[in-house]
Amino acid sequence: MIVHARTAAALAAALVVGATALTALQPRDTVQLPEIVVTAARLPMPRASTTAAVTVITGEALRSHGIATVADALRTVSGAAVVETGPLGSATSLFLRGGESNMVRVLLDGVPLNVPGGAVDLANLTTDDVERIEVVRGPASVLYGSDAVAGVVQILTRGGRGGPRWEAGVRGGTFGTRGADVRLAAAGAHADASLAVSHVGTDGVYAFNNAYRDDGLAVSAGIVPDGRTTARLTVRYTGALYHYPTDGSGNVVYQNQFQTGSGVVASLDAGRYLAPRLETRLLLGLTENTGRQDQEPNGPADTLGYYAFWSLDRVSRRSADARVNWHLAPATVLTAGAALETEAERSSNASRSQFGPSAGSLIVSRWDRAYYTEAVADAAKTLSLTAGLRLEDNRAFGAFATWRGGVAWHFGGTRLRAAAGTAFKEPGFLDTYGSGYVTGNPDLKPERSRSWDVGLEQQVGAGLWLSATWFDQRFRDLIQYTFAPPTPTAPNYYNVAAANAYGLELESRSAPVSGLEVTARYAYTHTTSADSGFDGATFAQGRRLIRRPTRAASLDVSYRLGGRGSAAVTAQYVGDRDDEDFSTFPGTRVVLPAYVRVDAALEWALVQRHGQRLAATLKVENLFDARYEQVLGFPARRRALFLGLDAGGGL
């Protein structure tokens, strides 16, 4: 189903207006809004007291909508564009408010998943054992350092709750998809623990060499020995194998190409009140990722061009963050902290071609330390203030300072807010230290941004919430690669490009009748290259940035079926986007047409008694079988049907 961009945009706006008008006529229930967020200020605080734009996706919503991946969960977030390079398991990027895909810091229980330099692949991030996902839009480098340029996504996992419980599920469906998960959890007066394992696999959408599997293990344990001390340890392991027959332009040509990825993310978050108003916290983080790519020849006759390639990458990040929270008043907190992080990469590659064999390697590391402070205040529950400053000291680029500030004014059912700040992204290892095929530039500066936004939120009665936000971002010193450096020994990377982005985010949430919730969103994002630097194709002067739609909208309708289940339908409109045809050199600009994708989910309890529950689930993705591409040459998955059984209860 292909829809003309202007028609779909008008339809999306009409859906927003229609949903709000319906609710204004029938306010019968209270909108269930998340009340507490932790990512905006690294403190548990009421959402209404934050000065940043925040979206919270609850675990309950993920499960009722049958959402299995973090990427799918983020698709309807205002200002977010999720781009998947083909079927399940393929490289998946997130663009937020028009920024680059490496300008969003993604955290798992406080630990960054980004590789050094900001890139993050969402392909293997599932929603198993996820308590909620918090998305903060806008600059957040003051608290989170590099990569938090356009925003922060934090995935918070579940802990034990209540007496011993078990959960298990199985599912299967189109494209040979199968999955299973098991979870055990328990909690007592002073401790809790949980253990979860999961598996998902699929045969893929191509005729050959497209199998995918992802296995996960998550462990969480927390203690509260007294009223002043808390500590939580979380460990998550992921191992994935993805076969893909496509080249960089989407041509199906490889019989034996595959990649593997495995990683461990661990965090230890501990805190203690030294005095009634003085809290200390320590967060230790570890990320270890290993990735392998293997492209074997298609057969004995495959001897032309570059017919074989192998690579192995090991990337690690270790971090320690200590901070003090001084609670000057019940709603006023002054935070001061220091962070230390080490990053390392060991990679090697080899190839065979008709021109002969070649090989390369990279062994690099660097450290980074930072000092930061931030104050948040909520005066008389009517005026909220935020102000923060960070000083970064990086081994590669030296010192760099960032700041942010915000204000929110509450009166009646209205909230006005404004925020501004700066942020940065450190260069990648290849950018700075590359050798062999490319030459890195040790004099690179960090990419930087300046951003501001203003927002208005309005509560109408008990059943309608409206929000509008205008944002403006400027990205400078963007790093680009050049095929033709000034001299044969000069670097290939320079801080030469610039871009701008501004836009409008609209949202309404309503509960017109008991059990029914309607959420409508519309986002207008205008992006443009302010300085193309070396790359006049991908970063064409005055043209919009690739793979970021100017217009996007979504409508979500969910209904609780008494106490026995739920039903949900989500429609997502994605406007036309620019992309680049890499099958030619130099690449040429193309426009990908707009599309509408509709998903539906149903859950119904078959057995529900004595604390035990057995429920059947149904999920239909791409209900109307829309044909579209998120990346040129890589068709998205067509209509898919999945059936499952979920069970759980006390032990």
Beta strands, then each sheet from edge to edge (+ up, - down):
strand 1: 36-37
strand 2: 45-46
strand 3: 53-58
strand 4: 80-84
strand 5: 92-96
strand 6: 104-108
strand 7: 111-112
strand 8: 130-137
strand 9: 151-157
strand 10: 165-173
strand 11: 177-187
strand 12: 191-202
strand 13: 212-226
strand 14: 229-243
strand 15: 257-275
strand 16: 278-295
strand 17: 306-329
strand 18: 332-353
strand 19: 358-379
strand 20: 383-394
strand 21: 398-411
strand 22: 414-425
strand 23: 447-460
strand 24: 464-481
strand 25: 493-510
strand 26: 516-531
strand 27: 551-561
strand 28: 565-574
strand 29: 577-581
strand 30: 588-592
strand 31: 595-609
strand 32: 612-621
strand 33: 629-631
strand 34: 634-635
strand 35: 640-650
sheet 1: 1+ 2-
sheet 2: 3+ 8- 9+ 6+ 7-
sheet 3: 4+ 5-
sheet 4: 10+ 11- 12+ 13- 14+ 15- 16+ 17- 18+ 19- 20+ 21- 22+ 23- 24+ 25- 26+ 27- 28+ 31- 32+ 35- 10+
sheet 5: 29+ 30-
sheet 6: 33+ 34-
end
